[in-house]
């Protein structure tokens, strides 16, 4: 989507396949360079070329298939998700002999390397078996309406992640309907369960000192005769705790006192929310902005100087970086960055062009502040509060959704992605230690 009806115009955003957007005029405009059929003017602003990528026909086979079978859900989880063990993505459903021949190219899955240590954290050992009917576009040997050439659309590599909308059975085998309308054998995908973690609205009861336990388990101690004695009790990871300002250092270890009882915890096992004293330069009294701490692995959303929301994030596993950050070292850049691009969901891949070797399908609520770095949801792990990511601050999908609606620019109805328009600045993200 462009801000003017010509191909050299500034990009405003994108539309998702199968999503409808309102038109400002019922007909496309006159022919333009690079767009012989003219541009449609869309709501609330912008223009879309009337080419093979768009249609005003709601009965178009691809549109109908997406509307009926592959619509993303509202809320924090637009799709269901899984981890690939190496699988074909079929353009049309195979019979069993054909499937066995295809699977000869897919060896048994091996253990992934350390780079993927968190990928199986949320695998559900007993996923729900909600079986739907076979999509009608696959019946009678037909192919998906947006199929590519050949029986197999592409290979879903081991370690990549799949977004899907339903499970169905054909000739005794279970398949998953992927977000691109291909069919993936379910026995080659480990299904994820959703995380239960989410951040908190900041209230007077939490202030001034609070945080979450980072380690699991986080032992609780009692102070007796100048010694810290283990109580035998502990907190699980990501447990919200209120703290006093009181600290004790005993035998080289620092402890923090809990506010709700007389126990203590090791200071390094708590990700404490440290609130700022000053607004960044240029931020108005009630203007939204976000502070990300890479050392404490906390994130706080502010309106001016008033903290309104806090949560944990999974920071880059390479630790703190001095300077611009480096994806090769899994670090995050420090500095102040306005959000420059937002996407409702997006597929991540290091591959140039279409993903082929590795990808993470349909990551939710992506907010770029310094490409390739973005705030985004993570559906494949819940190591929030632990250095885990390749550099992006990973958030619970619930928290990513909340922050997506908190920031500017606001995504209009029907749009998939948006950039700040002219004379608009995206919400400021400050990444500090």
Secondary structure, DSSP 8 states (H G I E B T S, - for coil): -BSSSSTTS-B-EEE-TT----BSSSS--S-BTTBTT-EEEBSSS-EEE-STT--S-TT-HHHHHHHHH----SSS-SSEEEEESSEEEESS---HHHHHHHHTTS-------GGGTTTTTTB-TT----EE---GGGGGG---TT--SSSEEEEE-TT-EEEEEEEEEETTEEEEEETTS-EEEGGGEEEB-------EE--TTT-SSEEEE-SSSEEEEEEETTEEEEEEEEE-TT-EEEEEEEEEEETTEEEEEESSSS-EEEGGGEEE----SS--TT--TT-EEEEEETTTTEEEEEETTEEEEEEE-B-BTT-B-SSS--GGGT-B--EEEE--EEEEEEEE-SSSSS--S--EEEEEEEEEEETTEEEEE-SS---TTS--BSSS-EE-HHHHHHHHHHSSS---TTEEEE---TT----EEEEE-
